[in-house]
């Protein structure tokens, strides 16, 4: 019998039939995996050209900061390039413990725990805490890592309408009164740029005896005292049971963390599979985060500048006639409608020297495609004004405004 070369395997049918990316490439509109050949800064090198970066999550502009880079270099010189193991066994360094103490202090919780990525943080927290007979209730616009954490848990996964407190209460009423319940929400929503209604969430959590978890991936370094996130922004840190954050946005590195009461962190240390069975973040990653934390606390003007830039760009876009939705943060969605229009808009902006990210279904509802624009503290007024000129030109060409 001849060996099957894989082309006729039933499992691979979906692979053979997948043509979406190919059609986009053939149309010259493929917008993904664009190779950047420079540091992630306000201007990057893309295909040999300088373009203004308006698609980065480096909100404080620290990924190319000399102090952060020097801290990473020194950590490699002292500890080597990696930990060669998980935190659970041989991969815990003193620099990890130092970072966890500083994160707990920033957030205002008793303890913190570092994971290898933000995605793994949500997987680990939710799948460890939510067991058979429990419920996990999430906002429909929560990040995919929350969704996948729910799927890996053995509890019942329930979703409520975006930022709709009545919808949430209806879901809570359907849960058994004595069942374990976890409400998990984004603090700042990663596509819409709006902020969760945390005061109402904490009230419902208390009323229905539910634990509350806030994903602050896009809130750390953006809102709250010293950039400490959503709970601090509302003065409700004590009312939130678990606060999660990442290092790949404002903190200029890679990894994630959970901050909570010491007993919760101790439980996660011994039950979160994505922690136990993953290698530790590298010494360079940890040192870069520590340096970024120190700069964030020492230079509050960075956050002030971030908000200046946010207002300048959002106001400019709205004055031009663009729909920026319910954004309240440096994440600004520019709604354009059809996916093809979104891809064309993204491509034309790139040709004009502006990098933005297209968001199309299934990440958004049908015919509600958008360009995800995001600001850094280090953008200049001139860069923002140039971007607005390009948005006006391309938006007019494509009939979006």
Secondary structure, DSSP 8 states (H G I E B T S, - for coil): -----STT-GGGHHHHH--HHHHHHHTT---SS--B-S-SSSEEEETTEEEEE-S---TTS-TT-HHHHHHHHHHHHHH-S--SSBTTTT---HHHHHHHHHHHHHHTSSEEEEESSHHHHHHHHHHHH--TT-EEEEETTS-HHHHHHHHHSSSEEEEE-TT-HHHHHHHHHHS-TTS-EEEEEESB-TTT--B--HHHHHHHHHHTT-EEEEE-TTTTTTSSGGG--HHHHHT-GGG-SEEEEESSSTTSSS-EEEEE-HHHHHHHHHH-HHHHTSB---HHHHHHHHHHHHHHHH-THHHHHHHHHHHHHHHHHHHHT-B-TT--SSEEEEEEESHHHHHHHHHHHHHHTEE-EEE-TTSS-TT-EEEEEE--TT--HHHHHHHHHHHHHHHHHTT--
